[in-house]
């Protein structure tokens, strides 16, 4: 009798496309199995009138799916790696990270052709403090408005609420097959992505050795090593959605290069450091990168930014 592999996914068009990507990759290598998607509503999908930092931050899009995995309602969870907190539940493990999509952010403008052409005080939609901080670094006069929902909802809100622009992930647009006018891919050197942005994670139970072996066929080693370095950095700084924090890793000439950022939501201060080393030592490099930023006051900066965010919640 065929084993049916139940795959847990958020019930959004993008999440379902991402789950289909994993299923097709597994089918190519293991056609003898049956695969079934189980749609799961997460807290992050239900609360759309508040920014992520005000309703719990990282974990909002994965907790219910992880619970379904632990209770054996599903066998495999497909996540956007940027949604995963630094800590993985004790009895779960990331079985594979396939090849990464474009990790960059995209600035989509309603009328103007470039960031420089936007009028003073232009309104930009984004619920991410990381994106807010980095766009304000380039244009301190801009106004930021929180915006939640799936990609299509955000594009619609930009028009309906007459925002001058919004910032989205290139990976989501690419997977949805969307080409948007007046869009600019933001340079990674000036606009560092979120940890794990563009990468998918296949989470399984630690004791499911059969599925763990299967997932080796779809793992991309360079992506995995880079993302593990980024996540080590995030975990070392204990970072979440309550303060602007970013990290991006890439393999260059056999070495892992990591760039990390901690900043103020206002855009007036950014601490940025980079580090390179053996690509297999991502865990160590991520910690060392975090220590380099801590030496410049990153932990105190993060604490102050989180306190500001919590204070604004109470107002």
C-alpha positions, 0 to 999 in steps of 0.5 A: 500500500502506498504511503500518503504524505500529507503536506501542511500549507497555509491556505493562500495562493502563494503558500499553495504554489510553494507546496506544489513546488515541493510536491513536484520535486518529490514526485520527480524523485519518488513517484511511488508515493501519494501526496496530499495538501492539507490547508491550515489557517494560522494566526497570522492569516486571521489577523490582518488589521495589525502589523506583525510586530503588534500581534506576536512577530515571528511564529505567527504563520507557522505555529498551527502548522507545527502543531499539526506536524507534532500531532501527526495530522500532517507529515511535512510542513512547507514554510517560507524560511523567513517566517520561521523563528530562530528556534525549532521545536524539540521534536521537529527538524528542517529536513531540506531547504531547496534552491532559493528564489530571488531574495531581493525586495521589490519597490512597486510604485503606483505612478512614479518611475523611481524612488528618487522621483517620489514627491516629498512625504510620499506614502509607502505601504509596508508592515515590515520594520526592516523594510521601513528602516531601510527605505527611510534610510534612503528617503527620510521624508517618506511616510510609512503605512502598515499593510497586510494581506497576500500579494494581490491584496496589497497590490489592490490596497495600494490602488484603493488607498492611493499609496504611492508605493509598496514593498514586496518580496521578489520571490513571491511575485516570481512564484505567482508569475506576476509582472508589475509595472513601475517595479524596481528590484532593490540592491541587496547591498543597500537593502538587506533581505530578511533572514531566509527570504526567498527560501522554502523550508521542509519541516518534518518530525525528527523521527521520520527517517523515511521522509528525511532520506527522501528530502535529501534529493531536493536539498540545495547545499549552497542555499542551505548553508547560507540560510543556516548562517543567517538563522544563526545570526538571528538566533544569536541576536534573539531577533524577531519582528519587533525591531529592524534586523536583516541578514543575507548569506551567499556562497562566493568562491567556496566561502560563505559571505554574510552581511547583517544589519540592525537599525532604527525604524526611523531610518536614522541609524544602521549598524552593518557588518559583514563576515566571510569564512568556510561555507560549512561553518555558517553557525559559527560565522552567524554568531561572530557576525552578531558579536561584531554588531553587539560590540557596536551597540546592536543589542542595546539598539534592538532593546530600545526599538522593541521598547518603542514598539511595545509602547506604541502598542499600548497607546 
